[in-house]
Amino acid sequence: MTTLKLYNTKTRTKEDFEPIDPRNVRMYVCGPTVYDRAHLGNARPVIVFDVLFRLLRHVYGADHVTYVRNFTDVDDKINARAAESGRPIGEITAETTGWFLDDMAAVGALEPTRMPRATRYIGQMVAMIEDLIARGHAYEAEGHVLFAVDSYAEYGALSGRSVDDMIAGARVEVAPYKRNPMDFVLWKPSSDDLPGWDSPWGRGRPGWHIECSAMAHDLLGEKFDIHGGGIDLQFPHHENEIAQSQCAGHEFAQVWMHNEMLQVEGKKMSKSLGNFFTVRDLLDQGVPGEVIRFVMLSTHYRKPMDWTEKKRAEAEKTLRKWRRLCQDVQPTSPTNLVLDALKDDLNSAEAIRRLHFLADGAAAGKLDDPGDFVASAHLLGLLTPELSNWFEREKLIMDLAGGEVAESFAQQIDAARASRDFETADALRNRAMAAGYSVRNSPDGTILEPTGKADPSKLEVVK
């Protein structure tokens, strides 16, 4: 059996994965701050680590893997959203948490084993901060408690930068009560109009970094196997998690994994460029969640991922073909061909290339058990019953609207164009539109899509 290998950001090497306890493999992944809809970039770590979760469950058994992904429900962004909207904070975080779960389910993500909310672990955070103060790694100043970066000699090991470099390259809060510009907040005071909890340092709320350390320790123990998240969290968030956890006497995570960032049509996604969109935006535009997942997994998680319209169209075409191929096929066992790709540092791009090979074999009747192809796809969260709604709906519409007739008619349009008989091509196009079909050009030829008034009987096939 091929050994599972994972790239450890901390050691900068691909290592054989050896769980601390094979009967309880433990993984923590940083989750969202719940103040708005999840954008497309937010979905990438969810999908990446969902595939790892599925793989670990396959290798070690579903009952032997614990996956924790948190919700940050106390944060200045949430406070600002509440102030501008006039809505209660609890109402906003409950709503946006529900949105996030719905949208991630739509792209095929399994729910983690545990999904802790930060506000339910304030006591654990306070206890950890008290311990850090007692050990000489944190100090109180003007109602704040700060972690003393100078007290941890290994600070910067994860990101590979010295403290001086980090000060020069980072936006650090300049505050008179800090002993060192890089010292970060563990606890800060709250005014009467902001969320707050009683503590030895007065009414206040936790800093961002302490929550993950406290929740991971409470739910996964002194040390656990894998900590994941986006590369944007490597510094300062994950660097700070390591520092405060180890200074509190916890070994913390053994393997650190980070997925790269997402672009749109070759550019950084941003509202100013007009290429910013949420997962829900795509879903509402009719892009199936399974297509979003396929595009994401077509790039290795440690490489920047570029979302393009071309990739979306190709993914939809492939999934449509694969679902037609396996409509009546029951999954059996994943093939070693796909398993070996995933065990090589979660190489989902190579796994998908191998799925293409298996699909071609199944279509040609050369695959001994087509169920192996389906089971292999399921390992990536593809072709699952949960994500089949778009295909079943499309299939029903096509059946009701004469799918085969429409396809044949589209081929006639393409044939007329190929022979440069544009007059006939235009006449056929107009006839299709009169019959209630939208006519769309694609790299693969003309596509007729039925509208609510489509009547295939009006598509007279020209002999």
C-alpha positions in Angstrom: 0.0 0.0 0.0 1.3 3.4 -0.9 2.3 5.6 2.0 0.4 8.8 2.5 2.8 11.8 2.0 1.9 15.4 2.9 3.9 18.6 2.5 4.7 20.1 5.9 4.9 23.8 5.6 6.9 23.9 8.9 9.7 21.7 7.6 9.3 22.6 4.0 9.4 19.0 2.9 7.0 16.3 1.8 6.9 13.8 4.6 5.5 10.3 5.2 2.4 10.9 7.3 2.5 8.9 10.6 -0.5 9.7 12.8 0.1 10.1 16.5 -2.7 7.6 17.1 -4.1 5.8 14.0 -7.3 5.1 16.0 -7.8 8.9 16.4 -6.4 10.9 13.5 -7.0 14.6 14.4 -7.1 17.6 12.1 -7.9 21.3 12.7 -8.7 23.8 10.0 -9.3 27.5 10.4 -12.8 28.4 9.6 -14.6 31.6 8.6 -15.4 34.8 10.4 -19.1 34.9 10.1 -20.2 38.4 9.0 -21.1 37.9 5.3 -21.4 35.4 2.5 -18.4 33.2 1.7 -16.6 34.3 -1.4 -15.1 31.9 -3.9 -11.6 32.1 -2.2 -13.2 31.0 1.1 -14.4 27.8 -0.6 -10.9 26.6 -1.6 -9.6 25.5 1.8 -13.0 24.0 2.6 -12.9 21.8 -0.5 -9.2 21.0 -0.2 -9.4 19.8 3.4 -12.7 18.1 2.7 -10.8 15.8 0.2 -8.2 15.2 2.9 -10.9 14.4 5.4 -12.4 11.9 2.9 -9.0 10.4 2.2 -8.1 10.0 5.9 -11.5 8.4 6.6 -10.9 5.9 3.7 -7.4 5.0 5.0 -8.0 4.9 8.7 -11.7 4.4 9.0 -14.6 6.9 9.3 -14.8 6.4 13.0 -11.1 7.1 13.5 -10.8 10.6 12.2 -11.7 13.8 14.0 -12.0 17.0 12.0 -12.5 20.3 13.7 -13.2 23.6 11.8 -14.1 26.6 13.8 -16.4 29.6 13.4 -15.1 33.0 14.5 -18.2 34.7 15.9 -16.5 37.5 17.9 -14.6 39.9 15.7 -14.3 43.6 14.9 -15.7 43.0 11.4 -18.8 41.5 12.9 -19.1 44.4 15.3 -18.9 46.8 12.4 -21.6 45.0 10.4 -23.9 45.1 13.4 -23.3 48.8 13.9 -24.0 49.6 10.2 -27.0 47.4 9.9 -28.5 48.0 13.4 -29.0 44.2 13.8 -28.0 42.3 16.9 -24.6 40.5 16.6 -26.1 37.1 17.5 -28.7 37.4 14.7 -26.0 38.3 12.2 -23.6 35.4 13.2 -26.4 32.9 13.3 -27.6 33.9 9.8 -24.2 34.0 8.2 -23.2 30.7 9.8 -26.2 29.1 8.2 -25.3 30.6 4.9 -21.8 29.3 5.1 -23.0 25.7 5.9 -25.6 25.8 3.1 -23.1 27.1 0.5 -20.3 24.6 1.5 -22.8 21.7 1.4 -23.7 22.9 -2.2 -20.1 22.4 -3.2 -20.1 18.9 -1.7 -18.2 19.5 1.6 -19.0 17.0 4.4 -19.6 18.6 7.8 -16.6 18.4 10.1 -16.8 16.3 13.2 -16.9 19.4 15.4 -17.6 23.0 14.5 -16.9 25.1 17.6 -18.0 28.7 17.9 -15.4 31.0 19.5 -17.9 32.6 21.9 -18.5 29.2 23.6 -14.9 28.8 24.5 -14.2 32.1 26.2 -13.5 30.4 29.5 -10.8 28.2 27.9 -9.2 31.3 26.3 -9.1 33.1 29.6 -7.5 30.1 31.3 -4.9 29.8 28.6 -4.0 33.6 28.8 -3.7 33.3 32.6 -1.3 30.4 32.1 0.8 32.4 29.6 1.1 35.3 32.0 2.1 32.9 34.8 4.8 31.4 32.6 6.2 34.8 31.7 5.1 34.8 28.0 2.4 37.4 28.3 1.8 40.7 30.1 -1.0 43.0 31.0 -0.9 46.6 29.9 -3.7 49.2 30.0 -6.5 46.7 30.1 -4.9 44.6 27.3 -3.0 41.3 27.6 -0.3 40.9 25.0 1.9 38.0 24.0 5.6 38.7 24.4 7.1 37.6 21.1 10.7 38.0 22.5 9.9 35.2 25.0 9.6 32.6 22.2 12.9 32.0 20.4 11.3 30.0 17.6 9.0 32.8 16.5 9.0 33.0 12.7 10.0 29.4 12.0 6.7 28.6 10.2 6.9 31.5 7.8 10.7 31.4 7.6 11.2 35.1 8.5 13.1 36.8 11.3 11.3 39.1 13.6 13.1 42.2 12.1 11.9 41.2 8.6 8.4 40.7 9.9 8.3 44.1 11.5 9.6 45.7 8.3 7.1 43.9 6.1 4.0 43.8 8.2 1.4 46.3 9.3 1.7 46.1 13.0 -0.4 48.1 15.4 1.8 50.8 17.0 0.6 51.2 20.6 2.4 52.8 23.5 1.6 49.8 25.8 3.5 47.3 23.6 7.0 46.3 24.7 7.7 45.1 21.2 5.9 46.2 18.0 5.3 42.5 17.1 3.6 41.6 20.4 0.1 40.6 19.7 -3.2 41.0 21.6 -4.6 38.1 23.6 -7.3 40.1 25.3 -8.6 43.6 24.8 -11.1 45.8 26.7 -14.7 46.2 25.5 -16.8 49.3 25.7 -20.4 49.0 26.8 -21.7 48.8 23.2 -19.4 45.9 22.2 -19.5 42.2 23.2 -17.6 41.5 26.3 -16.9 39.0 29.1 -15.6 39.3 32.6 -12.0 38.4 33.1 -9.1 39.1 35.6 -8.2 42.1 33.4 -11.7 43.6 33.2 -14.6 43.3 30.8 -13.3 42.5 27.4 -13.0 40.1 24.5 -10.3 37.8 23.1 -7.9 38.6 20.3 -8.2 36.6 17.1 -5.3 34.2 17.5 -6.0 32.8 20.9 -9.3 31.3 20.0 -7.9 28.6 17.7 -5.2 27.6 20.2 -7.8 27.3 23.0 -10.4 25.4 20.9 -7.8 23.0 19.3 -6.4 22.2 22.7 -9.8 21.6 24.2 -11.1 19.4 21.4 -8.0 17.7 20.1 -5.6 17.6 23.1 -2.0 18.6 23.8 -0.9 17.6 20.3 -2.7 16.6 17.1 -1.8 15.6 13.6 -2.7 18.2 11.0 -3.4 22.0 11.1 -4.7 23.4 7.8 -5.7 26.7 6.3 -5.1 29.2 3.5 -1.6 30.5 2.9 -2.8 34.0 3.8 -3.1 32.7 7.4 0.5 31.4 7.7 1.6 34.8 9.1 0.6 36.2 11.4 -2.3 33.9 12.5 -0.7 30.5 12.4 2.7 31.8 13.5 1.0 33.3 16.6 -1.0 30.1 17.2 2.2 28.1 17.4 3.9 30.6 19.7 1.1 30.9 22.3 0.3 27.2 22.2 3.9 26.0 22.7 4.6 28.6 25.3 1.5 27.3 27.2 3.1 23.8 27.2 1.2 22.3 24.2 3.0 20.5 21.4 0.2 21.5 19.1 0.1 20.5 15.4 2.7 18.1 13.9 2.0 18.8 10.2 1.0 22.3 8.8 -0.7 22.4 5.4 -1.6 25.6 3.5 -3.5 26.0 0.2 -2.5 28.7 -2.2 -4.7 31.7 -3.2 -7.4 32.0 -5.8 -7.5 34.3 -8.9 -10.2 35.0 -11.4 -9.2 35.1 -15.1 -5.6 35.6 -14.1 -6.2 38.5 -11.7 -6.5 38.8 -8.0 -10.2 38.7 -7.0 -11.2 42.1 -5.8 -14.3 44.3 -5.7 -12.4 47.1 -7.3 -11.7 45.0 -10.4 -15.3 43.8 -10.6 -14.3 40.2 -10.5 -15.3 39.5 -6.9 -18.1 37.0 -6.3 -19.4 34.7 -3.6 -20.2 31.1 -3.9 -23.9 31.9 -3.7 -23.5 34.3 -6.7 -22.3 31.4 -8.8 -24.9 29.1 -7.6 -27.7 31.6 -8.2 -26.3 32.1 -11.8 -26.9 28.4 -12.4 -23.3 27.1 -11.9 -23.7 23.7 -10.2 -21.8 23.3 -6.9 -20.2 20.2 -8.4 -18.7 22.2 -11.2 -17.2 24.7 -8.7 -15.7 21.7 -6.8 -14.3 20.2 -10.0 -12.6 23.4 -11.1 -11.1 23.9 -7.6 -9.7 20.3 -7.5 -8.2 20.6 -11.1 -5.3 22.6 -9.6 -2.9 21.2 -7.0 -3.7 22.8 -3.6 -0.2 24.3 -3.3 -0.5 26.1 -6.6 -2.4 29.4 -7.2 -5.8 28.5 -8.6 -7.3 30.5 -11.5 -11.1 30.4 -11.9 -11.9 31.0 -15.6 -15.1 30.7 -17.7 -13.3 28.3 -19.9 -12.5 26.0 -17.0 -16.1 26.2 -15.8 -17.5 25.2 -19.2 -15.0 22.3 -19.6 -15.8 21.1 -16.1 -19.5 21.1 -16.7 -19.0 19.3 -20.0 -16.9 16.6 -18.3 -19.2 16.1 -15.4 -22.2 15.9 -17.7 -20.4 13.1 -19.7 -19.3 11.3 -16.6 -22.8 11.4 -15.0 -24.4 10.0 -18.2 -21.7 7.2 -18.2 -22.4 6.1 -14.6 -26.2 6.7 -14.2 -26.9 3.1 -13.3 -23.6 2.2 -11.8 -23.1 1.6 -8.1 -19.8 2.5 -6.5 -17.5 -0.3 -5.5 -13.9 0.4 -4.4 -11.6 3.3 -5.3 -8.8 2.3 -7.6 -5.1 2.4 -6.6 -4.6 4.7 -9.6 -6.6 7.5 -8.0 -5.7 6.6 -4.4 -2.0 6.9 -5.2 -2.4 10.3 -6.7 -4.3 11.6 -3.6 -1.7 9.9 -1.3 1.0 11.9 -3.0 0.4 15.2 -1.1 -3.3 15.3 -2.0 -2.6 15.7 -5.8 -6.2 16.1 -6.8 -5.2 17.5 -10.3 -3.4 14.2 -11.1 -6.3 12.2 -9.6 -8.8 14.0 -12.0 -6.5 13.3 -14.9 -6.6 9.6 -13.9 -10.4 9.8 -13.6 -10.5 10.8 -17.2 -8.5 7.7 -18.1 -10.9 5.5 -16.1 -13.9 7.1 -17.7 -12.5 6.5 -21.2 -12.0 2.9 -20.2 -15.5 2.5 -18.8 -17.0 4.1 -21.9 -15.1 1.7 -24.1 -16.1 -1.3 -22.0 -12.4 -1.9 -21.0 -12.8 -1.3 -17.3 -13.5 -4.5 -15.4 -15.8 -2.8 -12.9 -17.1 0.7 -13.7 -18.1 1.0 -10.1 -14.4 1.5 -9.3 -14.5 4.7 -11.4 -17.6 5.9 -9.5 -16.0 5.1 -6.1 -12.8 6.8 -7.1 -14.7 10.0 -8.1 -16.6 9.8 -4.7 -13.2 10.0 -2.9 -12.9 13.5 -4.4 -16.5 14.3 -3.6 -17.5 14.1 -7.2 -20.4 12.2 -8.8 -22.0 11.8 -5.4 -25.8 11.5 -5.1 -25.8 14.7 -2.9 -24.5 16.7 -5.9 -26.7 15.2 -8.6 -29.6 17.6 -8.5 -28.3 19.8 -11.3 -27.8 16.8 -13.7 -31.1 15.2 -12.8 -32.9 18.5 -13.4 -31.1 19.1 -16.7 -31.8 15.5 -17.8 -35.5 15.9 -17.0 -35.7 19.2 -18.9 -33.9 17.7 -21.9 -36.1 14.6 -21.8 -39.2 16.8 -21.7 -37.9 19.1 -24.4 -36.7 16.5 -26.9 -33.0 16.4 -25.9 -32.0 14.1 -28.8 -33.9 16.2 -31.3 -32.3 19.4 -30.1 -28.9 17.9 -30.2 -29.4 16.7 -33.8 -30.7 20.1 -34.8 -27.6 21.8 -33.2 -25.4 19.5 -35.3 -27.1 20.7 -38.5 -26.3 24.3 -37.6 -22.7 23.4 -37.0 -22.6 21.4 -40.3 -24.0 24.4 -42.2 -21.4 26.7 -40.7 -18.6 24.3 -41.4 -19.6 24.3 -45.1 -19.8 28.1 -44.9 -23.5 28.0 -45.7 -24.3 30.8 -43.3 -27.7 31.6 -44.8 -28.9 28.1 -43.8 -27.2 28.3 -40.5 -29.0 31.5 -39.7 -32.3 30.1 -40.8 -31.9 27.1 -38.6 -30.9 29.3 -35.7 -34.0 31.4 -36.1 -36.2 28.3 -36.3 -34.7 27.0 -33.0 -35.3 30.3 -31.3 -38.9 30.3 -32.6 -39.4 26.8 -31.1 -38.5 28.1 -27.7 -34.8 27.4 -27.5 -31.8 29.6 -26.6 -28.9 29.1 -29.0 -25.4 29.3 -27.5 -22.1 29.0 -29.2 -19.4 27.0 -27.3 -15.9 25.7 -28.1 -17.6 22.3 -28.6 -20.2 23.6 -31.0 -23.7 24.9 -30.9 -25.8 24.2 -27.8 -29.6 24.4 -27.8 -31.0 25.0 -24.3 -34.8 24.7 -23.8 -36.7 27.5 -22.2 -40.0 27.1 -20.4 -41.8 27.2 -23.7 -39.6 24.9 -25.7 -41.5 22.7 -28.2 -39.3 20.0 -29.8 -42.0 19.2 -32.4 -41.2 22.5 -34.0 -37.6 21.5 -34.7 -38.1 20.1 -38.1 -35.0 18.0 -38.9 -33.7 18.8 -42.4 -32.8 15.7 -44.3 
